[in-house]
C-alpha cells in the first residue's frame, strides 16, 4: 500500500488530506441536497462539510496506515456521509427524511460488495432483522422509536451484520445508552421535559459508526 519511495507517515497524512478534501465536497453536496428536499433542512455552512471531511479524513488515514482494510473503506465513507446528513436533520427537526433513509439500504449493500458475497448476504439478512426489531419497538413504544428510525435501521443493520452477527446487538445497546444520556443531559439543561422524547437517529448513527469502525479495525489488524 505504501511505496518505498514515500515515507509511511507522509503517505498517511497525504491520504487523510485527500480524503478529507473529498469529504468536504461530499458534505457540501449533502447540505445542498438537504436544502432541496421536500422535507429537508437548511444547514449553515460548513457544518456538513466539516463533519464529513473529518470523518473521511480519519477513514483515509486509517486505510493508508494499514489499520482499516480497503474493502471496508467504501462502506465507512458512505456511513460517514449518512451520519452527517441524516444526523443534522434529526437533531434540528426530529425527523429522518425518507429521501435519505430509503435509498440508504440498497446503497449500503452496494458499498459492502468489495467485502465479498458473504458479508453482503449477511448484511441483507441483518437489514431485515434490524428493521423487524426496531419496528416492534416502534409499535410498542412509538415515543421512543420513530418510523424514521425504523427505516434507518435497515442500512445500519446491513453494515453492522456484514462485520459480525453480534455487532447489531452491541450497536443497539450503545445507541440506547447514548439516547438515555442525551435525555438526561436535556432534562438537566431544561431542554427536555420529564417524559419528553429526544431524537434517537443520531445515537443510532454514532453507535453504528463506532461499532462498524471497530470491527473494520479488528479485521485490519487481526
ABEGO torsion letter per residue (X at the ends): XBBAABBAAAAAAAAAAAAAAAAAAAAAAAAAAAAABABBBBBBOAAAAAAAAAAAAAAAAAAAAGABBAAAAAAAAAAAAAAAAAAAAAAAAGBBBAAAAAAAAAAAAAAAAAAEAAAAAAAAAAAAAAAAAAAAAAAABAAABBAAAAAAAAAAAAAAAAABAAAAAAAAAAAAAAAAAAAAAAAAAGABBBGBBBBAAAAAAAAAAAAAAAAAAAAAAX
